[in-house]
Amino acid sequence: MNTQNKTTEIATFAGGCFWCMESPFEEHEGVIDVISGYTGGPEVDPSYEEVAAGNTGHFEAIQITYNPEKISYESLLDLFWRQIDPTDAGGSFVDRGPHYRSAIFYHNPQQKNQALSSKEKGDTSKRYEQPIVTEIKEAGPFYTAEDYHQDFYKKNPSHYQRYRSGSGRDRYLNEIWSDKAEKKPQQSDFKKPTKAELKEKLSAIQFRVTQGDGTEPPFENPYWNNKAEGIYVDIVSGEALFSSRDKFDSGTGWPSFTKAIDTEAVTQKKDKSLFMVRTEVRSKNADAHLGHLFDDGPAPTGLRYCINSASLRFIAKETLEQEGYEVFIKEFERE
């Protein structure tokens, strides 16, 4: 069936883990509903365990109900390509296996032609180093996934954020789709100074924290109670790490954030010091110790990035352009 009624149509896409495919589409006007499920295989009503084990011919997929008067199928296709690695024939990012491959399931000849055209456009764009292998297949039965998979990013935000950050999806998409003129000043060509040079550049506490994995005293650091608008950058490399828009008072005496300004700006590492297991947060380019990540933060992520002021430099909103971070000005123009 191609449409539910005169004002709605269906689009079906597979792009790896369906948790990561739901939210980008649900944010757009004209999208009425997005459901996670399984399609493309011969088995009837498979379970997640069966699909995830590779025991069926199904793909993890999403089915989108949309109003074509408010959002076109072409727009949905454009958004689809921006969520996946279409050159990966073995899965999607960290998830491997045929059930994680990308595919477009068309519901009528018009969708088929539009899908083929958009694939050809991507292949000739020279955006990708390898050819696009995303399949374009006729839609068949779609089986809704278990309830706990639906809107997973809303129900389990901390789990979702950890998975998405660790999957490599965002890193790839940022590299492929970021316009060179719009790339954030993350200094990919940064060369870390020597220990001797860092001792000259940094204060004693900054050196101890960033290079020695130290911790500064709570409530006795410059940014724990800073309420000014702006961004926080790595004291060593200058890469942008956090925004005041995501800062909150955790009551701990250290600057706390619900998320990083860019998921690719920070890395995570298991920390077994002090007779406990924690998640250490480090800056990507400078490999400087920043602090730790906890699961007791507020909405929308449920995360708390507990960061040392000594690892950061604050750049006020008013001086972003002057300091070379003008791309982040729009961070303070959003609602």
Secondary structure by P-SEA (a helix, b strand, c coil): ccccccccbbbbbbcccccccccccccccccccccccccccccccccaaaaaacccccccbbbbbbccccccaaaaaaaaaaccccccccccccccccccbbbbbbccaaaaaaaaaaaaaaaacccccccccbbbbcccbbbbccccccccccccaaaaaaaaaacaaaaaaaaacccccccccccccbbbbcaaaaaacccaaaaaacccccccccccccccccccbbbbcccccccccccccccccccccccccccccccccbbbbbbccccbbbbbbbbccccccccccccccccccccccccccccbbbbcccccccccccccccccccc
